[in-house]
Amino acid sequence: MDVVRSLKDIALVVTLGTFLSKVGGLGRQLVIAAAFGVGAAYDAYNYAYVLPGFFLILLGGINGPLHSAMVSVLSRRPREESAYILAALNTTVSAPLLMVTVVLVLAADPLITLVGPGLSPDVHAIAAMQLRVMAPMALLAGLIGLGFGSLNAANEFWIPAISPLMSSLGLIFSVGLLWWWAGGGIGAPTLAMLGGVVLAVATLVGAFVQWLIQLPTLMRQGSGKLKLVWYWTHPGVREVWRVMGPATLSSGMLQINVFTDLFFSSAITGAAAGLSYANLLVQTPLGLISNALLVPLLPTFARLTAPRDRPQLLARIRQGLILSMASMVPIGALFIALGAPIVALVYERGAFDSAAAQLVTALLMAYGLGMPVYLGRDVLVRVFYALGDGTTPFRFSLVGIGLNLVFDWLLVGGPTPWGNQSPLNFGAPGLVLATVGINFVTCLALLLELKRCLPTLTLTLWGADAARLLVAGLLSGVAVWGFSVLADWPLGWFGLLAQVGLSSVLGLALFGLLGSALGVSEVRDIGKMFLRGIRLY
């Protein structure tokens, strides 16, 4: 019972911290949307951020490969040894990342050309400047990821969960100050460069604060000393690298798909900014549920890898997958059925006009199609990490890069940056549909490989539960769409709030009833996730 209680406490802490961070992220995006819309400053920012952001997500992100490797290794070692391993890894990771930072500064201009070959000269100039400012985030990313992994391994979850909020608050303050100084007109082209500078500086300061706030807790644990330790051959250091190396390459392959998407989107005006706005709406519930689910599950998977524990491991894997689907399917249905009113309610004000809303709505609906497999793929990848196998996810991610190139070319439509006409015409939503396809193929491949590694795994029964959840999601989505369209909603912001709120409550309640009636027991657990944690035992 103590283990159950501790896991519930972890889920509650992570859920609360992540919720506050996601609220801050949403507030940040609302301020950016009202100030810049899909104009040059924010469109350029999405191209400039992709490289430093690549490192921040890859190395500094919760549930990223560096974080996952640290938790898997340090959770089984005494605190004194963990502190030494952290110091050694801080040294060995920071040295190459410092060189990466220098390269980003010196090669900013050609790198932006590589990522966005179709950008206009003005947008290109802003993006190159922003990249030079944000380049040190590559170094900070490694320090953040190592620190957060060490904290989680020591059962400290609050600081990692809340740290993104600090970054969001800094950007909100900076953009708000510029808005006040310019009298609300910072969306004007004449202020695009200044707006770009503010976005870049605020982002860099936010990353620095994310690293800074973890130091007091690390110091209390005896792990916060900043010293150089060049002990590459320590068994714990080697074990972290053994898991982290292939896992980093695997996650890096996924981020290469982001580069590919930006390459194709550079020929579509405002597409990069639109993808960012739609992705924020997706990541708000996805990140909240992902952290609440994956952070408690990863140490559990790692502790159940012995042959005698395989029945328990299979039970936890199934529970993680079904809980992820039971969480994501109804949210995806809501995005598809309520895409237009959600975007209008959240973003449509200031510089964010009806044309921008139409673009983001189409993207959000495309994202909704892929919600069921987004989180399921992450659960499966963490299972392989816990088993000490980072190579399998890497191999599948490598294949996914090639498929993403093909899918992007097939689905984007219109002239590509090199001038060839692609055969279909989905436009910017085609980029999202390509990602959905890659995630589905990867998820299926990981399941089949896991079945080969764990022969007692029952894919047929798991698939039947997944099918029931999809049926419940389809029926609830149709009901929500009908209710949203046919009801007579008041005009204005209050009407949109009522339309989205009441329709969402109807959809979630109907999904819960249908899922329970179809015999998927995990559906009943979803309502308890945020209040009492995830029931793992």
C-alpha positions in Angstrom: 0.0 0.0 0.0 2.9 2.4 0.6 4.1 1.9 -3.0 0.5 2.7 -4.2 0.3 5.8 -2.1 3.7 7.0 -3.2 2.8 6.5 -6.9 -0.4 8.4 -6.4 1.4 11.2 -4.7 3.9 11.4 -7.6 1.1 11.5 -10.1 -0.6 14.3 -8.1 2.5 16.4 -7.9 3.4 15.9 -11.5 -0.1 16.6 -12.7 -0.4 19.8 -10.7 3.0 21.0 -11.7 2.5 20.1 -15.4 -1.0 21.7 -15.3 0.4 25.0 -14.1 3.2 24.8 -16.7 0.7 24.1 -19.4 -1.5 27.0 -18.3 1.5 29.2 -18.4 2.4 27.9 -21.9 -1.1 28.6 -23.1 -1.0 32.1 -21.7 2.3 32.6 -23.4 0.9 31.5 -26.7 -2.2 33.7 -26.3 0.0 36.8 -25.8 2.1 35.9 -28.8 -1.0 35.3 -31.0 -2.6 38.6 -30.0 0.7 40.5 -30.5 2.1 38.9 -33.7 -0.6 36.7 -35.2 1.1 34.7 -38.1 3.3 37.7 -39.0 7.0 37.8 -39.8 8.4 38.0 -36.2 6.7 34.8 -35.0 7.0 33.0 -38.3 10.8 33.6 -38.2 10.9 32.6 -34.5 9.6 29.1 -35.4 12.5 28.5 -37.8 15.1 30.0 -35.4 13.9 28.0 -32.4 13.9 24.7 -34.2 17.6 24.1 -33.7 18.1 25.3 -30.0 14.7 23.9 -29.3 15.8 20.6 -30.7 18.4 20.3 -28.0 16.1 21.6 -25.3 13.4 19.0 -26.1 15.9 16.2 -26.9 18.2 16.7 -23.9 16.3 18.9 -21.4 12.8 17.6 -21.8 11.0 15.6 -19.2 10.7 12.0 -20.5 13.4 12.8 -23.0 16.2 10.3 -23.6 18.7 12.0 -21.2 16.1 12.3 -18.5 14.9 8.7 -19.1 18.4 7.3 -19.0 19.3 9.2 -15.8 16.1 7.9 -14.0 16.7 4.3 -15.2 20.3 4.3 -13.9 20.3 6.5 -10.8 17.1 5.1 -9.3 19.0 1.9 -8.6 22.1 3.5 -7.1 23.0 5.1 -3.7 22.8 8.9 -3.5 26.5 9.4 -3.1 27.3 7.5 -6.2 24.5 9.3 -8.1 26.0 12.7 -7.2 29.4 11.6 -8.6 27.7 10.2 -11.8 25.9 13.5 -12.3 29.1 15.6 -12.0 30.8 13.3 -14.5 28.0 13.5 -16.9 27.7 17.3 -16.5 31.3 17.5 -17.7 31.2 15.1 -20.5 27.9 16.4 -21.9 28.7 20.1 -21.6 32.0 20.0 -23.5 30.5 19.0 -26.9 27.4 21.1 -26.3 29.6 24.2 -25.9 31.0 23.5 -29.3 27.5 23.1 -30.7 26.6 26.5 -29.3 29.6 28.2 -31.1 28.6 26.5 -34.4 25.0 27.8 -34.1 26.2 31.3 -33.6 28.8 31.3 -36.4 26.7 29.4 -38.9 23.2 30.9 -38.2 22.7 32.3 -41.7 23.3 29.1 -43.7 21.5 27.0 -41.1 18.3 29.1 -41.5 18.7 28.7 -45.3 18.9 24.9 -44.8 15.8 24.7 -42.5 13.7 27.3 -44.4 14.8 27.6 -48.0 11.6 29.3 -49.1 11.6 32.1 -46.5 11.4 35.8 -47.7 14.6 37.8 -47.1 13.0 39.8 -44.2 11.9 36.7 -42.4 15.2 35.0 -43.0 17.1 37.9 -41.5 15.0 37.9 -38.4 15.3 34.2 -38.0 19.2 34.3 -38.3 19.4 37.0 -35.6 17.1 35.0 -33.3 19.1 31.8 -33.8 22.4 33.6 -32.7 20.6 34.9 -29.5 19.1 31.5 -28.6 22.2 29.4 -29.4 23.3 29.0 -25.7 20.1 27.0 -25.1 22.0 24.0 -26.6 24.4 24.0 -23.6 21.7 24.7 -21.1 19.6 21.8 -22.4 22.1 19.2 -21.4 22.4 20.7 -17.9 18.6 20.9 -17.5 18.1 17.3 -18.6 20.8 15.8 -16.4 19.5 17.8 -13.3 15.9 16.8 -13.9 16.8 13.2 -14.3 18.8 13.2 -11.1 15.9 14.9 -9.2 13.3 12.4 -10.5 15.5 9.5 -9.5 15.6 10.9 -6.0 11.8 11.2 -6.0 11.8 15.0 -6.5 9.1 15.8 -9.1 7.8 19.3 -8.3 10.7 21.4 -9.7 11.0 19.5 -13.1 7.2 19.7 -13.5 6.9 23.4 -12.7 10.1 24.7 -14.4 8.5 25.4 -17.9 6.2 27.9 -16.1 9.1 30.1 -15.3 10.1 30.3 -19.0 6.5 31.1 -20.0 6.1 33.9 -17.4 9.3 35.5 -18.6 8.1 35.6 -22.2 4.7 36.9 -21.3 6.3 39.7 -19.3 8.7 40.6 -22.2 6.1 40.6 -24.9 3.6 42.4 -22.7 6.2 45.1 -22.0 6.9 45.5 -25.7 3.1 45.7 -26.4 2.7 48.5 -23.8 5.7 50.4 -25.2 4.4 50.2 -28.8 0.8 51.0 -27.9 -0.4 47.6 -29.0 0.9 47.8 -32.6 3.8 45.3 -32.5 2.3 43.2 -35.2 3.3 45.9 -37.7 6.0 44.9 -40.2 8.2 47.9 -39.1 8.5 46.4 -35.6 9.1 42.8 -36.8 12.9 42.8 -36.0 12.4 44.3 -32.6 9.6 41.8 -31.8 11.9 39.1 -33.0 14.7 40.2 -30.6 12.3 40.2 -27.6 11.1 36.7 -28.4 14.6 35.3 -28.7 16.0 37.0 -25.6 13.0 36.0 -23.4 13.3 32.4 -24.6 17.0 32.2 -23.7 16.4 33.8 -20.3 13.6 31.3 -19.7 15.9 28.3 -20.4 18.5 29.7 -18.0 15.9 30.0 -15.3 14.8 26.4 -15.9 18.4 25.3 -15.1 18.8 27.8 -12.2 15.8 26.7 -10.2 16.9 23.1 -9.9 20.2 24.0 -8.3 18.9 24.5 -4.7 17.3 21.1 -4.5 20.3 19.4 -6.1 22.6 21.1 -3.6 20.4 19.8 -0.7 20.9 16.3 -2.1 24.6 16.8 -2.4 24.5 16.8 -6.2 24.6 20.5 -7.0 28.4 21.1 -6.9 29.7 22.5 -10.2 33.0 20.7 -10.7 34.8 19.1 -13.6 34.9 15.3 -13.4 36.5 13.5 -16.4 35.7 9.9 -15.4 34.2 8.5 -18.6 34.7 4.9 -17.6 32.7 4.9 -14.3 30.2 2.0 -14.6 27.3 4.3 -13.9 28.4 6.8 -16.5 28.9 4.1 -19.1 25.4 2.7 -18.3 23.8 6.1 -18.8 25.6 6.6 -22.1 24.6 3.0 -23.2 20.9 3.8 -22.7 21.1 7.5 -23.6 23.2 7.1 -26.8 20.7 5.1 -29.0 17.8 6.8 -27.2 19.1 10.3 -28.1 19.7 9.3 -31.7 16.1 7.8 -31.7 14.5 10.9 -30.4 16.8 13.0 -32.6 15.5 11.2 -35.6 12.0 12.2 -34.5 13.1 15.8 -34.3 14.5 15.6 -37.8 10.9 15.1 -38.9 10.3 18.6 -37.5 13.1 20.0 -39.7 11.5 18.2 -42.7 8.1 19.7 -42.0 9.6 23.2 -41.7 11.4 22.7 -45.0 8.2 22.0 -46.8 6.2 24.6 -44.8 8.6 27.4 -45.8 6.8 27.7 -49.1 3.5 28.3 -47.4 3.1 31.7 -45.8 2.4 31.6 -42.1 2.4 27.7 -42.0 5.2 27.5 -39.4 3.4 29.9 -37.1 0.1 28.1 -37.6 1.7 24.7 -36.8 3.0 26.2 -33.6 -0.4 27.6 -32.5 -2.2 24.3 -33.3 0.6 22.2 -31.7 0.2 24.2 -28.4 -3.5 23.3 -28.2 -2.5 19.7 -28.7 0.4 19.7 -26.3 -1.5 21.2 -23.5 -3.6 18.1 -22.8 -1.0 15.7 -24.3 1.8 17.0 -22.1 -0.3 17.1 -19.0 -1.5 13.5 -19.4 1.9 12.3 -20.7 3.8 13.5 -17.7 1.2 12.3 -15.2 1.3 8.8 -16.9 4.9 8.3 -18.0 6.8 9.8 -15.1 5.4 7.2 -12.6 5.4 4.4 -15.2 9.1 4.7 -16.2 10.6 3.8 -12.8 7.9 1.0 -12.5 8.9 -0.5 -15.9 12.6 -0.3 -14.9 12.0 -2.2 -11.6 10.0 -5.0 -13.3 12.5 -6.1 -15.9 13.6 -9.3 -14.1 12.2 -12.5 -15.7 10.2 -13.3 -12.6 8.4 -10.0 -12.8 7.3 -10.3 -16.5 3.6 -10.9 -15.7 3.5 -7.6 -13.7 5.5 -5.8 -16.4 3.0 -6.9 -19.1 0.1 -5.8 -16.9 1.7 -2.4 -16.4 2.4 -2.0 -20.2 -1.2 -2.9 -21.1 -2.5 -0.5 -18.5 -0.2 2.3 -19.7 -1.3 1.8 -23.3 -5.0 1.6 -22.6 -4.9 4.5 -20.2 -3.1 6.6 -22.9 -5.7 5.7 -25.5 -8.6 6.3 -23.1 -7.2 9.7 -22.5 -6.3 10.7 -26.0 -9.2 9.3 -28.1 -11.9 11.6 -26.6 -9.6 14.6 -26.8 -8.9 13.9 -30.5 -12.6 13.6 -31.1 -13.2 17.0 -29.5 -10.5 18.6 -31.6 -12.1 17.3 -34.8 -15.7 18.2 -33.8 -14.9 21.5 -32.2 -11.8 22.7 -34.1 -13.3 26.0 -35.3 -14.9 27.2 -32.0 -11.8 26.1 -30.0 -9.4 28.2 -32.2 -11.8 31.2 -32.2 -12.2 31.0 -28.4 -8.5 30.7 -27.6 -6.7 32.8 -30.3 -9.0 35.0 -32.4 -8.1 38.5 -31.1 -5.7 41.3 -31.8 -3.4 40.4 -34.8 -4.8 36.9 -35.0 -7.5 37.4 -37.6 -10.1 35.1 -39.3 -7.6 33.9 -42.0 -5.2 32.8 -39.3 -8.1 31.1 -37.4 -9.0 29.1 -40.5 -5.5 27.9 -41.0 -5.0 26.8 -37.4 -8.5 25.1 -37.3 -7.5 22.9 -40.2 -4.3 22.0 -38.5 -5.9 21.2 -35.2 -8.4 18.9 -36.8 -5.6 17.0 -38.5 -3.8 16.7 -35.2 -7.0 15.3 -33.7 -6.8 12.3 -36.0 -3.4 11.3 -34.5 -4.1 11.7 -30.8 -4.7 8.0 -30.1 -1.2 7.0 -31.2 0.9 10.0 -30.0 1.0 8.9 -26.3 0.9 5.2 -27.0 4.1 5.4 -29.0 5.8 7.2 -26.1 4.7 4.5 -23.7 6.1 1.8 -25.9 9.4 3.6 -26.3 9.8 3.9 -22.5 9.3 0.2 -22.2 12.2 -0.5 -24.5 14.3 2.1 -22.6 13.5 0.3 -19.3 14.5 -3.0 -20.9 17.9 -1.4 -21.7 17.2 -1.3 -25.4 17.5 2.1 -27.0 18.5 0.6 -30.4 15.0 -0.7 -31.4 13.3 2.8 -31.2 16.3 4.3 -33.0 16.0 1.8 -35.9 12.2 2.5 -36.3 12.8 6.3 -36.0 15.4 6.1 -38.8 12.9 4.4 -41.1 10.4 7.0 -40.1 12.6 9.8 -41.4 12.5 8.4 -44.9 8.7 7.8 -44.7 8.2 11.4 -43.4 10.0 12.8 -46.5 7.7 10.7 -48.8 4.5 11.5 -46.9 5.3 15.2 -46.7 5.9 15.4 -50.4 2.7 13.4 -51.1 0.4 15.2 -48.8 1.5 18.9 -48.7 0.6 19.7 -52.3 1.5 22.8 -54.2 5.1 23.7 -55.2 7.8 22.4 -52.9 10.8 24.5 -52.1 12.8 22.9 -55.0 10.0 23.6 -57.5 8.4 20.1 -58.0 4.7 19.8 -57.9 3.5 17.2 -55.3 0.5 15.1 -56.3 -2.0 16.0 -53.5 -3.3 19.3 -52.2 -3.8 19.1 -48.4 -1.5 22.1 -47.9 -0.3 22.8 -44.4 -2.6 20.1 -42.8 -0.7 17.6 -45.0 2.3 18.1 -42.8 0.3 17.0 -39.7 -1.3 14.1 -41.6 2.2 12.9 -42.5 3.2 12.9 -38.9 0.1 11.0 -37.9 1.0 8.3 -40.5 4.5 8.0 -39.2 3.3 7.7 -35.5 0.8 5.0 -36.5 3.4 2.9 -38.4 6.0 3.3 -35.6 3.5 2.3 -32.9 2.5 -0.8 -34.8 6.1 -1.8 -35.4 7.1 -1.3 -31.8 4.2 -3.5 -30.7 5.2 -6.3 -33.0 8.8 -6.1 -31.9 7.7 -6.1 -28.2 5.6 -9.2 -28.9 8.7 -10.9 -30.3 10.7 -9.9 -27.1 7.8 -10.8 -24.7 6.0 -13.8 -26.3 3.3 -13.9 -23.6 2.0 -10.5 -24.7 -1.6 -10.7 -25.9 -1.9 -8.3 -28.8 -5.3 -9.6 -29.8 -6.9 -8.7 -26.5 -5.2 -5.3 -26.4 -6.3 -4.6 -29.9 -9.9 -5.4 -29.0 -9.8 -2.9 -26.2 -8.3 -0.3 -28.5 -11.0 -0.9 -31.1 -13.7 -0.4 -28.4 -12.2 2.9 -27.4 -12.1 4.1 -31.1 -15.8 3.2 -31.5 -16.7 5.1 -28.3 -14.6 8.1 -29.6 -16.3 8.1 -33.0 -19.8 8.0 -31.6 -19.1 10.7 -29.0 -17.4 12.9 -31.6 -20.4 12.7 -33.9 -22.7 13.6 -31.0 -20.6 16.5 -30.0 -20.4 17.9 -33.6 -24.2 17.6 -34.0 -24.9 19.3 -30.7 -22.3 22.1 -31.4 -23.8 22.8 -34.9 -27.5 22.5 -34.1 -27.7 24.3 -30.8 -28.4 28.1 -30.8 -25.4 29.6 -29.2 -25.1 33.3 -28.1 -22.8 35.5 -30.1 -19.4 36.6 -28.8 -16.8 35.2 -26.5 -19.4 33.9 -24.0 -21.2 32.0 -26.7 -17.9 30.4 -27.8 -17.1 29.5 -24.3 -20.5 27.9 -23.8 -20.3 26.1 -27.1 -16.9 24.6 -26.4 -17.5 23.9 -22.7 -20.9 22.3 -22.9 -20.1 20.3 -26.0 -16.9 19.1 -24.4 -18.6 18.0 -21.2 -21.2 16.1 -23.3 -18.5 14.4 -25.4 -16.4 13.3 -22.4 -19.4 12.1 -20.5 -20.7 10.2 -23.5 -17.3 8.7 -24.2 -17.1 7.6 -20.5 -20.5 5.9 -20.7 -19.8 4.2 -24.0 -16.3 3.1 -23.0 -17.6 1.6 -19.8 -20.5 -0.1 -21.5 -18.1 -1.6 -24.0 -16.1 -3.2 -21.2 -12.9 -1.1 -21.1 -12.3 -0.9 -17.3 -9.6 1.8 -17.7 -12.2 4.4 -18.9 -13.5 4.5 -15.4 -10.0 5.3 -14.0 -9.6 8.4 -16.2 -11.7 10.6 -14.0 -9.5 9.8 -11.1 -6.2 10.6 -12.9 -5.9 14.3 -11.9 -7.5 14.0 -8.5 -6.0 10.8 -7.1 -3.2 9.8 -9.5 -3.0 6.8 -11.8 -3.9 3.5 -10.1 -1.0 1.2 -11.1 -1.5 -1.6 -8.6 
